[in-house]
Each structure stands twice: as C-alpha cells, then as structure tokens.
Amino acid sequence: MFGIFVLLGFILFLVPIAVAVFTIISLWYIFKKAGKEGWEAIVPVYNSIVLLEITGLPMWYIALFFVPFGNIYALVRVYLELATRFKQSTGFGIGLIFLSPIFLGMLAFNKQITYEAPQPFANVFCSNCGSKINLNDKFCTNCGEKVEKLKDICLNCGSKVKKDDKFCTHCGTKI
C-alpha cells in the first residue's frame, strides 16, 4: 500500500515538471520562428517583454502582468494576438488560453504554421472612408481606395519626418 502512494507521489511530481519543460521548449521554438533568440524564452520577465514584441502589443502590458485580474486580461490578449500573428483563428487563441502547453507545442513544431510580424500603423486614415491605414498597404482594406504615398511619415516605423530628411530620425530607415 505504501508503494502505491510513493509511485503516485512520484508521478504527481514528474508530470508538472514534464509539462513545464515542454512549455519552455515550445516557447523557445516559437521565439525562433518569430525571429527572436530561443534563449530569450527562458529569462523570467524578459520573456514576457519579448512576447509583447512578437505580438505587437504595447509594452505597458508588462505592468498588467503584476496586477491582480489585469494579468488575466493581459494573458488573454497576448494569447489571442499570438494566434493572430501565427495566422491562426480565434478558436486557436482560446485553445492557447485554456490548453497552453498543447497549443504552444502546435505553434512551435508545426512547420506549416508561420509567423507574420505585426505591421506598423500610423495615425493615417483613408480619405474616402476614414478607416485606419496600414503603412504597407497600397489600397484601403475597407473600401479599396488607392493610398497615396505618404511623404511626411516613415513607412517603416510610422514616425513623422521632415521634407528634407534623408533618413528617419527614429529608426534610421532611408526615406
């Protein structure tokens, strides 16, 4: 009888460790798919910052991770956005929320799932319908109106530039 309790205790000890190791390995591969270094997945707090970069969410979300109930909201948003960045559905994002190790493993090890970096947005709106315009779009995604080349905005980071600037003062991109 004592042997059964020892075996059960050993299993209950090993399973969470195995799940944690699998999750860390999955995050390592997800970070690599997103163009980051794999080791960044194992550094506490810094991995959350990198995850925010990967998802394109604002850095102030890091503060939400330390606020009760705010951390739940932030984690839900990060996982839903992570699914979007890897071209997956909202249902997949919900799977990330409730069954993280399984769905992180799917993101990490499925070669058909690829990463798409968040596109920069600026405070530029379509002159026809008023929708926010992605800096890389040639046409408005809402109404199809052709987007004129933006001369006063860096197409890489969305910062305002002056007429005579040859490079963006914020990111260094040639204008």
Residue frames as a rotation matrix with the C-alpha (Angstrom) as fourth column:
MET 1
0.566 0.825 0.000 0.00
0.825 -0.566 0.000 0.00
0.000 0.000 -1.000 0.00
PHE 2
0.433 -0.495 -0.753 2.82
0.163 -0.778 0.606 2.39
-0.886 -0.386 -0.256 0.88
GLY 3
-0.577 -0.709 0.405 4.45
0.471 0.116 0.874 1.66
-0.667 0.696 0.267 -2.51
ILE 4
0.016 0.673 0.739 1.34
0.989 -0.121 0.090 2.87
0.150 0.730 -0.667 -4.38
PHE 5
0.863 0.307 -0.401 1.44
0.410 -0.889 0.202 6.22
-0.295 -0.339 -0.894 -2.56
VAL 6
-0.013 -0.947 -0.320 5.14
0.104 -0.320 0.942 6.61
-0.994 -0.021 0.103 -3.34
LEU 7
-0.595 -0.161 0.788 4.52
0.751 0.237 0.616 5.83
-0.286 0.958 -0.020 -7.01
LEU 8
0.425 0.838 0.342 1.54
0.889 -0.458 0.018 8.22
0.172 0.297 -0.939 -7.13
GLY 9
0.714 -0.239 -0.658 3.59
0.198 -0.833 0.517 10.96
-0.672 -0.499 -0.547 -5.45
PHE 10
-0.391 -0.913 0.114 6.45
0.303 -0.011 0.953 10.41
-0.869 0.407 0.281 -7.90
ILE 11
-0.338 0.358 0.870 4.06
0.939 0.060 0.339 10.67
0.069 0.932 -0.357 -10.87
LEU 12
0.732 0.680 -0.047 2.43
0.680 -0.723 0.122 13.78
0.049 -0.122 -0.991 -9.45
PHE 13
0.360 -0.722 -0.591 5.91
0.110 -0.597 0.795 15.26
-0.927 -0.351 -0.135 -9.07
LEU 14
-0.570 -0.718 0.400 7.13
0.422 0.162 0.892 14.39
-0.705 0.677 0.210 -12.57
VAL 15
0.048 0.662 0.748 4.08
0.996 0.024 -0.085 15.34
-0.074 0.749 -0.658 -14.66
PRO 16
0.899 0.298 -0.320 4.13
0.291 -0.954 -0.070 19.09
-0.326 -0.030 -0.945 -13.84
ILE 17
0.071 -0.949 -0.307 7.89
-0.176 -0.315 0.933 19.19
-0.982 -0.013 -0.189 -14.41
ALA 18
-0.520 -0.216 0.826 7.50
0.670 0.496 0.552 17.48
-0.529 0.841 -0.113 -17.79
VAL 19
0.488 0.774 0.404 4.73
0.872 -0.410 -0.267 19.92
-0.041 0.482 -0.875 -18.78
ALA 20
0.765 -0.254 -0.592 6.87
-0.024 -0.929 0.368 22.91
-0.643 -0.268 -0.717 -17.72
VAL 21
-0.328 -0.938 0.109 9.90
0.030 0.105 0.994 21.65
-0.944 0.329 -0.006 -19.68
PHE 22
-0.289 0.304 0.908 7.74
0.922 0.343 0.179 21.00
-0.257 0.889 -0.379 -22.76
THR 23
0.779 0.623 -0.071 6.25
0.597 -0.772 -0.219 24.51
-0.191 0.128 -0.973 -22.49
ILE 24
0.404 -0.721 -0.563 9.71
-0.202 -0.670 0.714 26.11
-0.892 -0.175 -0.416 -22.25
ILE 25
-0.579 -0.606 0.546 10.95
0.358 0.413 0.838 24.14
-0.733 0.680 -0.022 -25.27
SER 26
0.129 0.726 0.676 7.82
0.985 -0.017 -0.170 25.14
-0.112 0.688 -0.717 -27.21
LEU 27
0.869 0.171 -0.464 8.34
0.205 -0.979 0.022 28.82
-0.450 -0.114 -0.886 -26.35
TRP 28
-0.114 -0.984 -0.134 11.99
-0.024 -0.132 0.991 28.51
-0.993 0.116 -0.008 -27.42
TYR 29
-0.611 -0.101 0.785 10.90
0.702 0.388 0.597 27.34
-0.365 0.916 -0.166 -30.89
ILE 30
0.519 0.831 0.198 8.09
0.850 -0.478 -0.223 29.91
-0.091 0.284 -0.955 -31.11
PHE 31
0.591 -0.385 -0.709 10.56
-0.032 -0.889 0.456 32.70
-0.806 -0.247 -0.539 -30.34
LYS 32
-0.519 -0.833 0.193 12.91
0.132 0.144 0.981 31.36
-0.845 0.534 0.036 -33.03
LYS 33
-0.193 0.546 0.815 10.05
0.971 0.224 0.080 31.24
-0.139 0.807 -0.574 -35.56
ALA 34
0.813 0.572 -0.111 9.33
0.568 -0.820 -0.070 34.87
-0.131 -0.006 -0.991 -34.76
GLY 35
0.481 -0.700 0.528 12.94
0.309 -0.429 -0.849 35.88
0.820 0.572 0.010 -35.43
LYS 36
0.640 -0.269 0.720 13.99
-0.733 -0.495 0.467 36.16
0.231 -0.826 -0.514 -31.79
GLU 37
-0.498 -0.837 -0.228 16.67
-0.631 0.530 -0.567 34.23
0.595 -0.138 -0.792 -29.94
GLY 38
0.147 0.580 -0.802 15.49
0.107 0.796 0.595 30.99
0.983 -0.173 0.055 -28.36
TRP 39
-0.563 -0.457 -0.689 17.24
0.696 0.187 -0.693 31.68
0.445 -0.870 0.213 -25.05
GLU 40
-0.828 0.279 0.486 15.01
-0.373 -0.922 -0.106 34.73
0.418 -0.269 0.867 -24.56
ALA 41
0.120 0.942 -0.313 12.17
-0.314 0.335 0.889 32.32
0.942 -0.008 0.336 -23.74
ILE 42
0.239 -0.062 -0.969 13.82
0.684 0.719 0.122 31.14
0.690 -0.692 0.214 -20.52
VAL 43
-0.843 -0.537 0.004 14.60
0.398 -0.629 -0.668 34.51
0.362 -0.561 0.744 -18.90
PRO 44
-0.102 0.874 -0.475 11.82
0.984 0.020 -0.175 35.46
-0.144 -0.485 -0.863 -16.48
VAL 45
0.292 0.423 -0.858 10.04
0.294 -0.893 -0.341 38.80
-0.910 -0.152 -0.386 -17.14
TYR 46
-0.489 -0.527 -0.695 12.24
-0.512 -0.471 0.718 39.42
-0.706 0.707 -0.039 -20.19
ASN 47
-0.906 0.194 0.377 10.42
0.393 0.720 0.572 36.60
-0.160 0.666 -0.728 -22.00
SER 48
0.096 0.980 -0.173 7.15
0.816 -0.177 -0.551 38.48
-0.570 -0.088 -0.817 -21.41
ILE 49
0.108 -0.157 -0.982 8.67
-0.274 -0.954 0.123 41.63
-0.956 0.256 -0.146 -22.92
VAL 50
-0.865 -0.467 -0.185 9.80
-0.324 0.238 0.916 39.66
-0.384 0.852 -0.357 -25.99
LEU 51
-0.580 0.734 0.352 6.37
0.768 0.637 -0.064 38.04
-0.271 0.233 -0.934 -26.23
LEU 52
0.341 0.673 -0.657 4.81
0.368 -0.738 -0.565 41.53
-0.865 -0.049 -0.499 -26.30
GLU 53
-0.332 -0.537 -0.775 7.22
-0.581 -0.532 0.617 42.45
-0.743 0.655 -0.135 -29.12
ILE 54
-0.956 -0.036 0.293 6.25
0.166 0.756 0.633 39.31
-0.244 0.654 -0.716 -31.05
THR 55
-0.215 0.968 0.127 2.54
0.928 0.243 -0.283 40.03
-0.305 0.057 -0.951 -30.67
GLY 56
-0.562 -0.059 0.825 2.86
0.509 -0.811 0.289 43.77
0.652 0.582 0.486 -31.31
LEU 57
0.589 0.764 -0.263 1.05
0.666 -0.275 0.694 44.70
0.458 -0.584 -0.671 -28.12
PRO 58
0.484 -0.403 0.777 2.19
-0.337 -0.905 -0.260 47.81
0.808 -0.135 -0.574 -26.21
MET 59
-0.408 -0.811 -0.420 4.94
0.162 0.388 -0.907 47.45
0.898 -0.438 -0.027 -23.60
TRP 60
-0.524 0.236 0.819 2.75
-0.791 -0.491 -0.365 48.85
0.316 -0.839 0.444 -20.83
TYR 61
0.547 0.697 -0.463 1.03
-0.484 0.715 0.505 45.44
0.684 -0.052 0.728 -20.79
ILE 62
-0.297 -0.728 -0.618 4.04
0.240 0.569 -0.787 44.26
0.924 -0.382 0.006 -18.75
ALA 63
-0.824 0.050 0.565 2.61
-0.512 -0.493 -0.703 46.26
0.244 -0.869 0.432 -15.83
LEU 64
0.196 0.981 -0.007 -0.69
-0.915 0.185 0.357 44.38
0.352 -0.064 0.934 -16.18
PHE 65
0.116 -0.216 -0.969 1.11
-0.026 0.975 -0.220 41.10
0.993 0.051 0.108 -15.54
PHE 66
-0.809 -0.502 -0.306 1.70
0.310 0.078 -0.948 42.30
0.499 -0.862 0.092 -11.95
VAL 67
-0.665 0.663 0.344 -1.89
-0.746 -0.611 -0.265 43.46
0.035 -0.433 0.901 -11.28
PRO 68
-0.753 0.459 0.472 -4.49
0.192 0.839 -0.509 41.01
-0.630 -0.293 -0.719 -9.99
PHE 69
0.301 0.894 0.333 -7.13
0.473 0.163 -0.866 40.34
-0.828 0.418 -0.374 -12.67
GLY 70
0.583 -0.217 -0.783 -5.20
-0.659 -0.690 -0.300 42.66
-0.475 0.691 -0.545 -15.00
ASN 71
-0.530 -0.842 0.103 -2.80
-0.659 0.485 0.574 39.78
-0.533 0.236 -0.812 -15.54
ILE 72
-0.246 0.529 0.813 -5.68
0.420 0.813 -0.402 37.56
-0.873 0.243 -0.422 -16.70
TYR 73
0.783 0.538 -0.311 -6.78
0.022 -0.524 -0.851 40.21
-0.621 0.660 -0.423 -19.20
ALA 74
0.230 -0.791 -0.566 -3.20
-0.881 -0.416 0.224 40.68
-0.413 0.448 -0.793 -20.45
LEU 75
-0.635 -0.491 0.597 -2.61
-0.272 0.865 0.422 36.95
-0.724 0.106 -0.682 -20.84
VAL 76
0.207 0.794 0.572 -5.85
0.506 0.413 -0.757 36.50
-0.837 0.447 -0.316 -22.80
ARG 77
0.833 0.090 -0.546 -4.93
-0.320 -0.727 -0.608 39.39
-0.451 0.681 -0.577 -25.12
VAL 78
-0.151 -0.971 -0.185 -1.37
-0.851 0.033 0.524 38.09
-0.503 0.236 -0.831 -25.60
TYR 79
-0.566 -0.067 0.822 -2.55
0.105 0.983 0.153 34.57
-0.818 0.173 -0.549 -26.47
LEU 80
0.537 0.803 0.257 -5.25
0.434 -0.001 -0.901 35.81
-0.724 0.595 -0.349 -28.85
GLU 81
0.716 -0.341 -0.609 -2.76
-0.610 -0.730 -0.308 38.10
-0.339 0.592 -0.731 -30.56
LEU 82
-0.389 -0.868 0.308 -0.16
-0.600 0.493 0.631 35.31
-0.699 0.061 -0.712 -30.66
ALA 83
-0.080 0.464 0.882 -2.67
0.508 0.781 -0.364 33.17
-0.858 0.419 -0.298 -32.55
THR 84
0.879 0.426 -0.214 -3.26
0.084 -0.580 -0.811 36.05
-0.470 0.694 -0.545 -34.97
ARG 85
0.303 -0.855 -0.420 0.49
-0.830 -0.453 0.325 36.55
-0.469 0.250 -0.847 -35.55
PHE 86
-0.729 -0.538 0.424 0.80
-0.304 0.809 0.504 32.88
-0.614 0.238 -0.753 -36.47
LYS 87
-0.630 0.524 -0.573 -2.23
-0.728 -0.143 0.670 33.16
0.270 0.840 0.472 -38.81
GLN 88
-0.844 0.386 -0.372 -4.48
0.462 0.876 -0.141 31.04
0.271 -0.290 -0.918 -36.61
SER 89
-0.066 0.944 0.322 -8.14
0.277 -0.293 0.915 31.53
0.959 0.149 -0.242 -35.68
THR 90
-0.139 0.156 0.978 -9.62
-0.823 -0.568 -0.027 32.99
0.551 -0.808 0.207 -32.53
GLY 91
0.875 0.480 -0.068 -10.58
-0.391 0.782 0.485 29.43
0.286 -0.398 0.872 -31.60
PHE 92
0.341 -0.854 -0.393 -6.90
0.544 0.520 -0.658 28.52
0.767 0.011 0.642 -31.67
GLY 93
-0.431 -0.464 0.774 -6.26
-0.278 -0.748 -0.603 31.53
0.859 -0.475 0.193 -29.41
ILE 94
0.420 0.651 0.632 -8.86
-0.853 0.046 0.520 30.21
0.309 -0.758 0.575 -26.97
GLY 95
0.857 -0.211 -0.470 -7.05
0.223 0.974 -0.030 26.88
0.464 -0.079 0.882 -27.10
LEU 96
-0.190 -0.966 0.177 -3.85
0.273 -0.225 -0.935 28.73
0.943 -0.129 0.307 -26.17
ILE 97
-0.155 0.198 0.968 -5.64
-0.767 -0.641 0.008 30.24
0.622 -0.741 0.252 -23.18
PHE 98
0.577 0.587 0.568 -7.07
-0.817 0.425 0.390 27.01
-0.012 -0.689 0.725 -21.77
LEU 99
0.890 -0.316 0.328 -4.63
0.282 0.948 0.147 24.34
-0.357 -0.039 0.933 -23.01
SER 100
0.704 -0.607 -0.367 -1.41
-0.642 -0.766 0.036 26.33
-0.303 0.211 -0.929 -23.32
PRO 101
-0.178 -0.894 0.411 1.15
-0.460 0.445 0.768 23.50
-0.870 -0.052 -0.491 -23.42
ILE 102
0.027 0.255 0.967 -0.68
0.623 0.752 -0.216 21.64
-0.782 0.608 -0.138 -26.19
PHE 103
0.865 0.416 0.281 -1.37
0.474 -0.492 -0.730 24.66
-0.165 0.765 -0.622 -28.39
LEU 104
0.561 -0.770 -0.304 2.09
-0.660 -0.638 0.396 26.20
-0.499 -0.022 -0.866 -27.82
GLY 105
-0.268 -0.634 0.726 3.52
-0.029 0.758 0.651 22.87
-0.963 0.153 -0.222 -28.96
MET 106
0.404 0.491 0.772 1.37
0.769 0.274 -0.577 23.03
-0.495 0.827 -0.267 -32.08
LEU 107
0.974 -0.085 -0.212 2.66
-0.163 -0.909 -0.383 26.54
-0.160 0.408 -0.899 -32.85
ALA 108
0.285 -0.957 0.050 6.24
-0.686 -0.167 0.708 25.51
-0.669 -0.236 -0.705 -32.20
PHE 109
-0.463 -0.608 0.644 6.51
-0.175 0.776 0.606 22.22
-0.869 0.168 -0.466 -34.02
ASN 110
0.459 0.623 0.633 4.08
0.603 0.305 -0.737 22.51
-0.653 0.720 -0.236 -36.95
LYS 111
-0.583 -0.812 0.023 6.22
0.532 -0.361 0.766 23.65
-0.613 0.459 0.642 -39.89
GLN 112
-0.329 0.544 0.772 3.15
0.843 -0.198 0.500 24.84
0.425 0.816 -0.393 -41.81
ILE 113
0.778 0.547 -0.310 2.37
0.629 -0.668 0.398 27.45
0.010 -0.504 -0.863 -39.15
THR 114
-0.261 -0.885 0.386 4.45
0.853 -0.399 -0.337 30.55
0.453 0.241 0.859 -39.86
TYR 115
-0.091 0.101 -0.991 4.87
0.758 -0.638 -0.135 33.88
-0.645 -0.764 -0.019 -38.14
GLU 116
0.089 0.146 0.985 3.69
0.769 -0.639 0.025 37.18
0.633 0.755 -0.169 -39.56
ALA 117
-0.731 -0.479 -0.486 5.14
0.681 -0.551 -0.483 40.24
-0.036 -0.684 0.729 -37.85
PRO 118
0.278 0.843 -0.460 2.74
0.745 -0.492 -0.451 43.00
-0.606 -0.217 -0.765 -36.79
GLN 119
-0.064 -0.231 0.971 2.51
0.878 -0.476 -0.056 45.76
0.475 0.848 0.233 -39.37
PRO 120
-0.796 -0.263 -0.544 3.25
0.521 -0.757 -0.396 49.33
-0.308 -0.598 0.740 -38.34
PHE 121
0.269 0.893 0.362 0.31
0.933 -0.334 0.132 51.71
0.239 0.302 -0.923 -38.18
ALA 122
-0.910 -0.415 -0.004 0.38
0.404 -0.883 -0.239 55.46
0.095 -0.219 0.971 -38.16
ASN 123
-0.238 0.852 -0.467 -2.34
0.361 -0.369 -0.856 57.97
-0.902 -0.372 -0.220 -37.48
VAL 124
-0.867 -0.009 -0.499 -3.24
-0.457 -0.387 0.801 57.94
-0.200 0.922 0.332 -41.17
PHE 125
-0.218 0.890 0.400 -6.77
0.102 0.429 -0.898 57.44
-0.970 -0.155 -0.185 -42.35
CYS 126
-0.524 0.134 0.841 -8.35
0.835 0.277 0.476 56.70
-0.169 0.951 -0.257 -45.71
SER 127
-0.931 0.163 -0.327 -9.56
-0.191 -0.980 0.057 59.90
-0.311 0.116 0.943 -47.41
ASN 128
-0.618 0.726 -0.302 -12.57
-0.295 0.142 0.945 58.00
0.729 0.673 0.127 -48.78
CYS 129
0.266 0.793 -0.549 -13.97
0.196 0.513 0.836 56.01
0.944 -0.330 -0.019 -45.81
GLY 130
0.399 -0.144 0.905 -11.91
-0.748 -0.622 0.231 57.16
0.530 -0.770 -0.356 -42.79
SER 131
0.978 -0.072 -0.194 -10.52
0.152 0.886 0.439 53.72
0.140 -0.459 0.877 -41.90
LYS 132
0.502 -0.863 0.054 -7.08
-0.509 -0.244 0.826 53.47
-0.700 -0.442 -0.562 -40.32
ILE 133
0.860 -0.234 -0.453 -4.48
-0.382 0.293 -0.876 52.66
0.338 0.927 0.163 -42.98
ASN 134
0.687 -0.701 0.193 -1.63
0.429 0.605 0.671 50.20
-0.586 -0.378 0.716 -42.59
LEU 135
0.307 -0.629 -0.714 1.61
-0.501 -0.744 0.441 51.86
-0.809 0.223 -0.544 -43.71
ASN 136
-0.705 -0.658 0.267 2.44
-0.160 0.514 0.843 48.99
-0.691 0.551 -0.467 -46.10
ASP 137
0.036 0.805 0.592 -0.96
0.655 0.429 -0.622 48.89
-0.754 0.410 -0.512 -47.83
LYS 138
-0.950 -0.281 0.137 -1.34
0.273 -0.531 0.802 50.26
-0.153 0.799 0.582 -51.33
PHE 139
-0.412 0.893 0.181 -5.14
-0.082 -0.234 0.969 50.17
0.908 0.384 0.169 -51.08
CYS 140
-0.426 0.383 0.819 -7.54
-0.902 -0.247 -0.354 50.73
0.067 -0.890 0.451 -48.19
THR 141
-0.989 0.021 -0.143 -8.58
0.031 0.997 -0.068 47.36
0.141 -0.072 -0.987 -46.77
ASN 142
-0.502 0.858 -0.110 -12.07
0.207 -0.005 -0.978 48.71
-0.840 -0.514 -0.175 -46.04
CYS 143
0.479 0.782 -0.399 -13.12
-0.134 -0.383 -0.914 50.44
-0.867 0.491 -0.078 -49.28
GLY 144
0.397 -0.380 0.836 -10.34
0.817 0.561 -0.133 49.67
-0.418 0.736 0.533 -51.81
GLU 145
0.998 -0.043 -0.045 -9.35
-0.056 -0.929 -0.366 53.31
-0.026 0.367 -0.930 -52.33
LYS 146
0.392 -0.919 0.045 -5.75
0.628 0.232 -0.743 53.73
0.672 0.319 0.668 -53.57
VAL 147
0.747 -0.234 -0.622 -3.46
0.503 -0.413 0.759 55.02
-0.435 -0.880 -0.191 -50.83
GLU 148
0.823 -0.492 0.282 -1.27
-0.123 -0.640 -0.759 57.92
0.554 0.590 -0.587 -51.88
LYS 149
0.046 -0.889 -0.456 2.40
0.711 0.350 -0.610 57.71
0.702 -0.296 0.648 -50.92
LEU 150
0.920 0.265 -0.290 2.85
0.390 -0.531 0.752 59.27
0.046 -0.805 -0.592 -47.53
LYS 151
0.339 -0.835 0.434 5.66
0.305 -0.339 -0.890 61.80
0.890 0.434 0.140 -47.76
ASP 152
0.025 -0.311 0.950 5.71
-0.701 -0.683 -0.205 63.01
0.713 -0.661 -0.235 -44.15
ILE 153
0.647 0.233 0.726 5.68
-0.706 0.543 0.455 59.56
-0.288 -0.807 0.516 -42.50
CYS 154
-0.547 -0.836 -0.041 8.39
-0.824 0.529 0.204 56.90
-0.149 0.145 -0.978 -42.26
LEU 155
0.299 0.695 -0.654 6.98
-0.792 0.563 0.236 53.76
0.533 0.447 0.718 -43.91
ASN 156
-0.391 -0.498 -0.774 9.00
0.040 0.831 -0.555 51.57
0.919 -0.248 -0.305 -41.54
CYS 157
-0.783 -0.027 -0.622 8.03
0.604 0.210 -0.769 52.90
0.151 -0.977 -0.148 -38.11
GLY 158
0.192 0.968 0.165 5.28
0.893 -0.241 0.380 55.48
0.407 0.074 -0.910 -38.73
SER 159
-0.062 -0.285 -0.957 7.21
0.725 -0.671 0.153 58.42
-0.686 -0.684 0.248 -37.24
LYS 160
0.936 0.346 -0.063 6.80
0.234 -0.746 -0.623 61.89
-0.262 0.569 -0.780 -38.71
VAL 161
-0.108 -0.978 0.180 9.70
0.880 -0.010 0.475 63.03
-0.462 0.210 0.862 -40.89
LYS 162
0.183 0.081 -0.980 10.61
-0.134 -0.985 -0.107 66.40
-0.974 0.151 -0.169 -42.37
LYS 163
0.947 0.278 -0.164 10.69
-0.172 0.004 -0.985 67.10
-0.273 0.961 0.052 -46.11
ASP 164
0.499 -0.825 -0.264 14.48
-0.748 -0.257 -0.612 67.39
0.438 0.503 -0.745 -46.27
ASP 165
0.179 -0.421 0.889 15.25
-0.717 0.563 0.411 64.31
-0.674 -0.711 -0.201 -44.12
LYS 166
-0.122 -0.300 -0.946 17.07
-0.872 0.487 -0.042 61.54
0.473 0.820 -0.321 -45.95
PHE 167
-0.623 -0.062 -0.780 16.72
0.237 0.935 -0.264 59.06
0.745 -0.349 -0.568 -43.04
CYS 168
0.541 0.841 -0.005 14.12
0.144 -0.086 0.986 58.62
0.829 -0.534 -0.167 -40.33
THR 169
-0.229 -0.644 0.730 15.37
-0.637 -0.468 -0.612 60.14
0.736 -0.606 -0.303 -37.08
HIS 170
0.393 0.469 0.791 13.52
-0.909 0.330 0.256 57.48
-0.141 -0.819 0.556 -35.08
CYS 171
0.774 -0.003 0.633 14.51
-0.065 0.994 0.085 54.18
-0.630 -0.107 0.769 -36.78
GLY 172
-0.181 -0.961 -0.210 17.20
-0.332 -0.142 0.932 55.18
-0.926 0.239 -0.294 -39.32
THR 173
0.095 0.282 0.955 15.34
0.726 0.636 -0.260 53.89
-0.681 0.718 -0.144 -42.38
LYS 174
-0.909 -0.414 -0.041 16.17
0.247 -0.616 0.748 55.60
-0.335 0.670 0.662 -45.67
ILE 175
-0.010 0.954 -0.300 13.26
0.135 -0.296 -0.946 57.76
-0.991 -0.050 -0.126 -46.82
